[in-house]
Amino acid sequence: MLTFRPGYFLLTLLLFVTEISIALFVHDRFVRPYAGDFLVVILLYCFGKSFLRIPALPLAMMVLLFAYAIETAQYFNLVNRLGFQNHNIIRIILGSSFEWSDMLVYTLGIVFVLLVEQKFLSNPQH
């Protein structure tokens, strides 16, 4: 079940650096809210594929459900309810504002992952 795939790990690191750069330096109305959310599910998927031998579809669905759960927590204002409103890192990771459009963007990111897996990788199940 456990493995190490350097290609996926490298993608994870590149996406992580990209996400951090977006969070720190981009303050617009498209890249930060939409591209960042699109990329975060890809990052989580690549991280999972870096270490787990699991077929693409189940992992993609787990990542998508996780993203939906985080967004739902934002709807219920979980960060404030847990008393973390003054902890910037937690607020960045968990987010603080619910948007229905985020659910769509997460879904599009996972659809992209599955299309790439199917089209370009020789064995999309592993």
Secondary structure as the mmCIF struct_conf table of DSSP 4:
data_model
#
loop_
_struct_conf.conf_type_id
_struct_conf.id
_struct_conf.beg_label_comp_id
_struct_conf.beg_label_asym_id
_struct_conf.beg_label_seq_id
_struct_conf.end_label_comp_id
_struct_conf.end_label_asym_id
_struct_conf.end_label_seq_id
STRN STRN1 LEU A 2 LEU A 2
HELX_RH_AL_P HELX_RH_AL_P1 PRO A 6 PHE A 25
BEND BEND1 ASP A 28 PHE A 30
HELX_RH_PI_P HELX_RH_PI_P1 VAL A 31 ALA A 35
HELX_RH_AL_P HELX_RH_AL_P2 GLY A 36 PHE A 51
STRN STRN2 LEU A 52 LEU A 52
HELX_RH_AL_P HELX_RH_AL_P3 ALA A 56 TYR A 75
TURN_TY1_P TURN_TY1_P1 PHE A 76 ASN A 77
HELX_RH_AL_P HELX_RH_AL_P4 LEU A 78 ARG A 81
TURN_TY1_P TURN_TY1_P2 LEU A 82 GLY A 83
TURN_TY1_P TURN_TY1_P3 GLN A 85 ASN A 86
HELX_RH_AL_P HELX_RH_AL_P5 ASN A 88 LEU A 94
BEND BEND2 SER A 96 SER A 96
HELX_RH_AL_P HELX_RH_AL_P6 TRP A 100 PHE A 120
BEND BEND3 SER A 122 SER A 122
TURN_TY1_P TURN_TY1_P4 PRO A 124 GLN A 125
#
